[in-house]
């Protein structure tokens, strides 16, 4: 059975990555409350079902996308239950067809491994090389559920703290679209 811990309202005592540490430092600095759980490794949206139940919300799906030349990058955040179609994304933004960015770029640009893509990676993107794209359904949700930068720790935050406080702090103005 998939393990999900009790709910915590504090940062981990020990961090597994630099991004995870920076995530909690920024949340503390911005006075953003959260709930979090520790889990078995969750890679797929199916792995997130028990996490969603424990935290009483729906995990978002965070996809790291790029153009064919790997010169334009997008962090697309949509509802976890929503299927992704590259063509629909490209049409909604009026851009050339996109594909999933390579795992190596995910590690260097986002500071995460496959399965841990998170909005908090924008902390590392000082050059604004990544365009954040939020699905309208995510923006209209009360809660935002995501990884804290690793595949064994997930959190729940009020969506308005992400859209109105966090993204402004990291200077990433999102594109909000309906895909």
C-alpha positions as CSV (number, residue, x, y, z in Angstrom):
1,X,0.0,0.0,0.0
2,X,1.2,3.5,-0.8
3,X,2.5,5.3,2.3
4,X,1.2,8.8,3.2
5,X,2.2,10.3,6.5
6,X,0.2,12.4,8.9
7,X,-0.2,16.1,8.0
8,X,2.6,18.5,9.0
9,X,2.4,22.3,9.1
10,X,6.2,22.8,9.5
11,X,9.1,22.5,7.2
12,X,11.1,19.2,7.1
13,X,13.9,18.9,9.7
14,X,16.3,17.8,7.0
15,X,16.2,18.8,3.3
16,X,17.0,16.5,0.5
17,X,17.7,19.1,-2.2
18,X,18.7,22.8,-2.4
19,X,15.3,23.6,-4.1
20,X,13.4,21.9,-1.3
21,X,15.2,24.1,1.3
22,X,14.7,27.2,-0.7
23,X,11.0,26.4,-1.1
24,X,10.4,26.4,2.7
25,X,12.6,29.5,3.2
26,X,10.5,31.4,0.7
27,X,7.2,30.2,2.2
28,X,8.4,31.3,5.6
29,X,9.6,34.7,4.4
30,X,6.2,35.3,2.7
31,X,4.3,33.9,5.7
32,X,2.5,31.4,3.4
33,X,0.9,28.6,5.5
34,X,0.8,25.1,4.1
35,X,0.1,21.5,5.0
36,X,2.4,18.7,3.8
37,X,2.8,15.0,3.8
38,X,5.7,12.6,3.4
39,X,5.0,9.7,1.0
40,X,6.4,6.8,-0.9
41,X,7.9,8.0,-4.2
42,X,5.0,9.4,-6.3
43,X,5.8,9.8,-10.0
44,X,2.4,9.5,-11.7
45,X,-1.0,11.2,-11.1
46,X,-2.3,7.8,-10.1
47,X,0.3,7.8,-7.3
48,X,-1.3,11.0,-6.0
49,X,-4.8,9.6,-5.3
50,X,-4.1,8.9,-1.6
51,X,-2.2,12.2,-1.2
52,X,-5.2,14.0,-2.6
53,X,-7.5,12.2,-0.1
54,X,-5.2,12.9,2.9
55,X,-4.8,16.6,2.1
56,X,-8.5,17.0,0.8
57,X,-7.6,18.6,-2.5
58,X,-6.5,17.7,-6.0
59,X,-2.9,17.7,-6.9
60,X,-1.9,19.8,-9.9
61,X,-0.1,18.4,-12.9
62,X,3.1,20.4,-13.6
63,X,4.7,19.8,-17.0
64,X,8.0,21.2,-18.2
65,X,7.7,21.8,-22.0
66,X,9.8,23.3,-24.7
67,X,9.9,24.1,-28.4
68,X,11.7,21.9,-30.9
69,X,14.9,23.9,-30.7
70,X,14.9,23.8,-26.9
71,X,15.1,27.6,-26.7
72,X,11.7,28.4,-25.3
73,X,10.5,26.8,-22.1
74,X,7.1,26.5,-20.3
75,X,6.0,25.3,-16.9
76,X,2.4,24.3,-17.6
77,X,0.2,23.7,-14.6
78,X,-3.2,22.1,-15.0
79,X,-5.6,20.0,-13.0
80,X,-4.2,16.6,-12.2
81,X,-7.1,14.8,-13.8
82,X,-7.0,16.7,-17.0
83,X,-5.4,15.0,-20.0
84,X,-2.6,16.9,-21.7
85,X,-2.6,17.4,-25.5
86,X,0.4,19.3,-27.0
87,X,-1.7,20.6,-29.9
88,X,-4.3,22.1,-27.5
89,X,-1.6,23.8,-25.4
90,X,0.1,25.2,-28.5
91,X,-3.2,26.5,-30.0
92,X,-4.2,28.1,-26.7
93,X,-0.9,30.0,-26.5
94,X,-0.6,30.6,-30.3
95,X,2.9,29.0,-30.3
96,X,4.6,26.3,-32.3
97,X,4.1,22.7,-31.2
98,X,5.8,21.9,-27.9
99,X,7.1,18.7,-26.4
100,X,8.3,17.5,-23.0
101,X,11.7,19.0,-22.1
102,X,14.5,16.4,-21.7
103,X,15.1,15.1,-18.2
104,X,18.6,16.7,-18.2
105,X,17.1,20.2,-18.7
106,X,14.6,19.5,-16.0
107,X,17.4,18.8,-13.5
108,X,19.5,21.8,-14.5
109,X,16.7,24.4,-15.0
110,X,14.1,23.2,-12.5
111,X,16.4,21.6,-9.9
112,X,14.2,18.5,-9.9
113,X,14.1,15.0,-11.2
114,X,11.3,13.5,-13.3
115,X,8.0,13.4,-11.3
116,X,8.9,16.4,-9.0
117,X,8.2,19.3,-11.3
118,X,6.9,22.2,-9.2
119,X,6.0,25.8,-9.3
120,X,8.7,26.3,-6.7
121,X,11.4,25.8,-9.4
122,X,10.7,29.4,-10.4
123,X,12.8,30.3,-7.3
124,X,15.9,29.1,-9.3
125,X,14.9,30.8,-12.6
126,X,16.5,34.2,-12.0
127,X,16.7,34.9,-15.7
128,X,13.0,34.2,-16.4
129,X,13.8,31.7,-19.0
130,X,10.7,29.7,-18.1
131,X,7.2,31.0,-18.9
132,X,4.7,29.9,-16.3
133,X,1.3,28.9,-17.8
134,X,-1.6,28.3,-15.5
135,X,-4.7,26.5,-16.6
136,X,-7.8,28.6,-15.7
137,X,-9.2,25.6,-13.8
138,X,-6.2,25.7,-11.4
139,X,-6.5,29.4,-10.8
140,X,-10.2,29.0,-10.0
141,X,-9.5,26.2,-7.4
142,X,-9.3,27.1,-3.7
143,X,-6.3,24.8,-3.1
144,X,-3.1,24.2,-4.9
145,X,-1.4,20.8,-4.3
146,X,2.1,20.1,-5.5
147,X,5.5,18.7,-4.8
148,X,8.0,20.7,-2.7
149,X,10.7,19.7,-5.1
150,X,11.1,16.0,-4.4
151,X,9.0,13.0,-5.2
152,X,8.3,12.0,-1.6
153,X,6.9,15.3,-0.2
154,X,3.7,17.0,-1.2
155,X,1.9,20.1,0.0
156,X,-1.4,22.0,0.0
157,X,-1.5,25.8,-0.2
158,X,-4.3,28.2,-0.9
159,X,-4.1,28.9,-4.6
160,X,-4.3,32.7,-4.1
161,X,-1.0,32.5,-2.2
162,X,0.7,30.9,-5.2
163,X,-0.9,33.3,-7.8
164,X,-0.9,36.5,-5.9
165,X,2.1,36.3,-3.5
166,X,4.6,33.6,-4.5
167,X,4.7,34.2,-8.3
168,X,5.0,38.0,-7.7
169,X,7.9,37.4,-5.3
170,X,9.8,35.3,-7.8
171,X,9.0,37.7,-10.6
172,X,7.1,35.2,-12.8
173,X,3.9,36.7,-14.2
174,X,1.9,33.7,-15.4
175,X,-0.1,33.4,-18.6
176,X,-3.6,32.2,-17.6
177,X,-5.3,30.2,-20.3
178,X,-8.0,27.6,-20.9
179,X,-6.6,24.4,-22.3
